[in-house]
Amino acid sequence: MQKLLNLLSGPWTTYILWLLRSQGPQRFGQFKKQMPQISSKMLTQRLRMLEEEKIILRHQEETIPPKVTYSMTKRGKQLDKMLDEINKMAKKWY
C-alpha cells in the first residue's frame, strides 16, 4: 500500500491521472494548457514514471514532428473509482 500511496501522492500525479480519466487520451501540449504551473521537466518526469509503472501508455506516431499521445492502460483504469471518489470529495470540500 505504501508504494501505491507514494506513487499517487507525487506532485501532479493524481491530477494527470484525473485528466486522462475524465478527458481521455492527451498530448503533452494539452496537459501543459490545463496545468500551466507545471514545468515541462516535471510533466515529463511524471509521465515517464506513470509509464514505467504501466499505468499510462505512451503512443508515438511516426510523423514529422512525432505525435505522442498518452492514455490509461487497463492497470491505470483500475484507479477510476478512486479518482471519481477523490473528485466527489474535492467538490464537496471545496
Buried (B, 14 or more C-beta within 10 A) or exposed (E): EEEEEEBBEBEBBBBBBBBBBEEEEBEBEBBBEEBEEBEEEBBEBBBEBBBEBEBBBEEEEEEEEEEBBBBBBEEBBEBEEBBEEBBEEEEEEE
